[in-house]
Amino acid sequence: MSEDGPKEQIIVDIEPGSEWRFELEADENIALRVLSPDPVFLNSEELPPATWYPIHRYTKGALYAPCQSRVEVTSLPASQYSSSSTIHPQLLNVHLALERQRILAKRHLFGSGSTGYERIDRGPRVMVMGPPSSGKTTVVKNLVNLALSTGMRWNIGVGGLDPSSPSNLIPGTISLSTPSHPLPTHHLAHPFGSPPTSTASSTLAADIPTVGWWLGGLEPTNKNAEVWKVLVGSMGEDWRKKCEKDKMALASGLIVDTSSAFTNPLLGTKKDDPKARYTLVSQAVEAFEIDTILVIGHEKLHIDLSRLPALQSKGVNVIRIPKSGGVVDLDDAQRELVHSFQIRSYFYGEPSLPQELTSLMGKMIGLNGTLNPYSFQIGWETLVVLRVGEENSAPTSALPLGSARILSPTRLTRVDPSGPAHVVRLLNTVLAIVDVKPEDRIKSDKAPKIEEVKAEVTEGEEVKAEEAEEEEEDMEEVPFVEEIGTREVLGFIVITGIDSQKKKYTVLSPSPGKLPSTVALAGLIEWVDSA
């Protein structure tokens, strides 16, 4: 007879001002709880004392303890170590400078004893930049959690300008959210919290008001630069309107996470201005009225931005902060794994707790955000699938000699699912649903057929060819204004099947019921549920 005795208690002692870093593998799920009276922080979120805090597989993080602390762990990860090298003091210094600006802006906006103080009419606008795997998202999350932990009830805006590591939604999107409480770190999806779902959630990571825009790619490139600029401009305009209505949001400020592509000085540079540098950076600074740029560990980038005339004229402060020694370099396979996990979490909700964690004795932080997605069929003519941008048109080299392209860079192209090439491109493609109003529809101005032209055609094959071309033009004709391609999205679906005989799509939706709109935008993001 086998006897299962009590498991040995695993204790991790953290020295004052040190970090305990961990990297969970595919088969590792842990939970930890603080046993000491002094606080312990995970991405500047204070862990509740004597409460199990679950962390799912593949997650990488670090516990920071300002004082001597003891933490109990269910199991030691294969990769874990302690380090006295931490950038938390530098992040705290940045936070204190930003907090001073918020307090002064609040005194000025709400008229609470601003006499004798420096007049500041708005909160800080910060943008974090750095190369790949430099910890940009972690720095942003720390600064947000530090601000939301002060008890000042700030309404901080969080901008996600990194489509490859989306803050709240799925890969291929940029977003703007306003969290009201410190953001936890339980799993890979939604580092800045998830948007409200169709079911009640018992986790603090959900129900974050979020607005998203669809780029359809993992990063800004020279091909989609014009579309990117329009999206960022719309995002900045939305934030400006919110600040006009909400004084607390204006005083709280904005913290923006950026794509690593921003470190490329030639990104977005036009041929008519070849000497321009960091065009997309300057455009984002102007759209959000950024006053501070934090550069993580990249000395050359810090110097280049400090000397950039577009930033000098606006008085933007460029500050360099060190890169954390605990940052993990991710390869392409790991990034694809994260992307798949984020998309699956959007449709199926947050992952449930593993069995080894649900059986723990003691108080546990609630995590129950599972969803039941809905699969159904919809006709080709009912669901209008569009693509946005100049990259979907013929290249400039294919134009006649001496001619120039006059097409709009944000023009819409309708996808014809009857073509074999389009079927391959649409299968497993993520679509963004956009809202279309009656005034967004345009009437077809196609000229009527002329009988004389038809009479001149003598061969029947040519007549059939013309009719086929006309049918193709009807299918590819877009009856909407191009502004809908850069509008806020309502949600996302995935095409999981295409029936060419019945001319129907099989789509996966996060909730049952009618789609809020039958107009969708396709991009380069694909997903196959392999879980």
Beta strands, then each sheet from edge to edge (+ up, - down):
strand 1: 10-14
strand 2: 18-23
strand 3: 30-34
strand 4: 41-42
strand 5: 45-46
strand 6: 53-55
strand 7: 60-65
strand 8: 69-73
strand 9: 79-83
strand 10: 125-129
strand 11: 157-161
strand 12: 173-177
strand 13: 210-214
strand 14: 254-258
strand 15: 292-296
strand 16: 317-321
strand 17: 374-379
strand 18: 384-388
strand 19: 412-414
strand 20: 429-434
strand 21: 489-499
strand 22: 504-509
strand 23: 519-526
sheet 1: 1+ 8- 3+ 6-
sheet 2: 5+ 4- 7+ 2- 9+
sheet 3: 13+ 12- 11+ 14+ 10+ 15+ 16+
sheet 4: 17+ 22- 21+ 20- 23+ 18+ 19-
end
